[in-house]
Each structure stands twice: as structure tokens, then as C-alpha cells.
Amino acid sequence: MSGELKPTETLDVRGEVCPYPDVMTQKKVKSMKSGEILEVLVDYPLSVERIPESVKKMGHEVLKVEKTGASEWKILIKIK
Amino acid sequence: MIEPAAILSGLIVGILFGFALQRGRFCMNSAFRDVLLLKEYTLLKAVIVALIVSMIGFHAMASLGIIQLNPKPFFWGANIVGGFIFGVGMVLAGGCASGTTYRVGEGMVGSLVALLGYMIAAVITDVGALKVVKDYLQTNTKITITNPGPLVSPKANYPTLANVVGIDPWIVVIVIVIIGVGVLVWKRGGREKTEGSIYEKIFKKGWPWWATGIVIGIIEIIAFPASAATGRNYPLGITGGWSSFLNSLTNGDATKLSWETFLVIGVVIGAGISAGIAGEFKLRAPGPGRLIQQFIGGLLLGIGAVIANGCNIGHVLSGIPQLAISSIIFGFFVIIGCWITAYLLLMRR
């Protein structure tokens, strides 16, 4: 459990509008096993704020929200 | 011909509005849909705050004689059919009229495609092949009243929550404000504050829902007299702006341009500035299937809004604070259309 956070799966929702980034993330999270890490690539500001909130509500852990470029973010989620 | 002062005033209010829409991520599609889809009330609360602020502001200005309220014509058939089509359209388009407009400023190509569909369909329904449908619904289901009552323009002989029962509009306003505040207290939560310096809070972070609601309410209050001064006695609107824009472009008739045309252009500019400062501007597009879906959604937005004579801004954000029955009916059926489509498209399977 060092700093190495290797995502089990990556979900790329760049270019998508409301509400697809949120809905696709939720679906993906539901399909994954406990302990796995999901990396979400997203470029839609509203979803960057909302995905962590909704994932936390579902009981999972948000490890990191990182801005990776002009209007691009990476969200790391650990499935509980 | 439109005066330069009207162009400037429309642009300035539009830039402010676009900035606030982008910072607040203010989209009624998301607001209504999230209640069903995510049990999330944050954006809906921003809408409620904006409605409360503008409702009080409009009635205060009307009481002081600064403006005369101008509720939209009530044609129940057109308001119901148009509202439903608009509600379906905004889910497919990935945004309502204002949401689609401000996201163009963020560089979202899908929203630009939706906007093109929206403009084209608005002109087709307003003056083109679908005009007959609009005219049929609007003439055959129109209901007027004889006495518009206090604070309302005598020319606007259309029903409001106050004049249908013949009571003082302020009584209705107070009742609605109490109900609205009740909902805000009942559904507590959501992002209430952000971290950082004042500069970061305003220009870099997404605004909390209450701040978004207050700012958009204040912009409505500024918009009403600003627009009325140019001869258009109405606060914010989107659809009329885009249809007049395309209409003047294609037939070269600049007399169609109004304050509202420059307002919508300002919204795109304002959202672009806001997204640029916050590092949220990027040209980006979804896959071809989604682009087609958004285009069809845009067409439905245009058809629905023109049939009903207003969109989520003209009717919901500007009309409900004037207590217009037409706007309330429209808003209700937008939500019905939105929920049915969101359920079929996003919740099943």
C-alpha cells in the first residue's frame, strides 16, 4: 500500500456531456470488485465536481482528483 | 434597426449571465434530471434561489413603477406540447437552452451541434414548415383574461397566479417564497462553500448553489429594465435570441435583431471567459453517435420552445417569477418530458 496506485481499469469519458460521465462512472463502479481501483478520465467540469460526491455516497473511496491539463482531470476511485 | 446602446446592453448582461452560468454549472436539464437520477438536489436549489430572488425583485420593481410585468400568453395546448417536447429534447441534447448555450463557450462541440439543431428548428417552427403546427396549437387553445390586475402591463391580458383569483400579487409571492425556503431547508446539503482566496472562489472554483442562485436572480433583475429600455419588455430569454440570429443571418433582415440576440451572443462570450480563466476551456467532442443524438435533441429543443413561446429561461426562469400560468404549465411538462426520457435512456437495464 505504498504510493503506487495502479488502476485496475480506466474509463475514458472525455468529450461526453451531462450526464454521461456520471452515469457511465456509476455503472462501471457497480461492475467492479472490492479493492480494485478505477481511473476516470474526464474533461467536463460539472462531472469533476459531482463524480466524487456521488461515488462517496455509494460508499467507495475517492483516492485522488488530479488536474492533468487544460480542462482535463483524472479521478481515482477505490472500490469498497 | 437596433440601436448601438441596445447591442451593448444586451452583450454586457449576456456576458454576466454566461459567466454565472458557467461558474454555477447552472443547467436545468441537470437540475431536474438529477432529482430523479442521482437523488441530488444541489442544482435544483440554485434554480429555486434564482426564482425567489427574481420573483421578489420583479414585483418590487413593478411596485416602484420601474417595470410592468409581462406574463407570456397562455395557450395551454402549446404550453403542454411544447414543454414536453422541450423536456425530451434537453435530455438528448445534454443541456437545456441556457446549458447548451453556455457549454458552447466551454468548447463543447456536442453542445455546438445541439445549438445548431436548436436554431434551425426554432426558425423552421417560427416561420417555416412547422409554423402551421405552432399556429394551430397557439390559436386554438389560447385563454385570455379581461383584467390583468395590478403591477402587470395592461396589454398583457394573460392569466397569472394572482389575477386568476383576483388577489394581490404580493400575497402569492410571499406564499411561494415560504414554500421555496421550506424546500431549501428540507433538502439541506450540497456544496455550501469552497476553499481558497476570494479571487479563487469567484474565478477558479465552481460556485456554491446559493451564490449561483443569488447572482442569476440579480442578473434577471438587471435584465428586465435593461431590455425594456430597448423596447423589449421582458427579462432574460434564449430562444428568441438564437432564432432571430439565424433568421437575420439567412435572410439579411437586420430588423429581426433584438436585445435578446446580443444577450445570447454575450452568454457564449461570458462562458468562454469564465472557462478560460478557470482552465476549463477545451475543444472536445463525443463520438459520432452521441453527436447525432445531441443534434436531434437540439431540434426538439427548438420545436418545443417555439411552439410554447419560450424555453427554460424565457418561461421557467423569467416567466414563473412573474407568476405566469403559461410558464408554470410549461415548466411542469418540461420536467415530465425530462424524467420520462431520462428514465428510458439512462435508468433502465
Contacts between the chains, C-beta under 8 A, distances in Angstrom:
chain1	res1	chain2	res2	distance
A	14	B	284	6.2
A	15	B	109	7.8
A	15	B	110	7.1
A	15	B	284	4.6
A	15	B	285	5.1
A	15	B	286	4.2
A	15	B	287	7.4
A	15	B	290	7.9
A	16	B	110	7.9
A	16	B	286	5.1
A	16	B	290	6.9
A	17	B	94	3.4
A	17	B	95	6.6
A	17	B	103	6.9
A	17	B	108	6.2
A	17	B	110	5.2
A	17	B	111	6.5
A	17	B	286	6.9
A	17	B	290	7.9
A	17	B	294	7.2
A	18	B	27	6.6
A	18	B	29	6.5
A	18	B	30	5.3
A	18	B	94	5.0
A	18	B	95	6.2
A	18	B	99	7.3
A	19	B	30	6.7
A	19	B	33	6.3
A	19	B	34	7.4
A	19	B	37	6.5
A	19	B	38	7.9
A	19	B	94	7.9
A	19	B	342	8.0
A	19	B	346	6.8
A	20	B	94	7.5
A	20	B	286	7.6
A	20	B	290	7.5
A	22	B	38	6.9
A	23	B	37	7.3
A	23	B	346	5.3
A	43	B	282	5.8
A	43	B	284	5.3
A	44	B	108	7.8
A	45	B	25	6.6
A	45	B	106	7.3
A	45	B	206	6.8
A	45	B	275	7.6
A	45	B	278	7.6
A	45	B	280	4.7
A	46	B	25	4.2
A	46	B	27	7.6
A	46	B	30	6.8
A	46	B	206	7.6
A	49	B	25	7.3
A	49	B	191	7.3
A	49	B	206	5.3
A	50	B	38	7.9
A	50	B	40	7.5
A	53	B	40	7.8
A	54	B	38	5.8
A	54	B	40	7.2
A	67	B	279	7.2
A	70	B	279	6.0
A	70	B	281	6.8
A	70	B	282	5.1
A	71	B	106	7.5
A	71	B	107	7.5
A	71	B	275	7.3
A	71	B	279	6.4
A	71	B	280	4.6
A	71	B	281	6.0
A	71	B	282	3.8
A	71	B	284	7.5
A	72	B	282	7.0
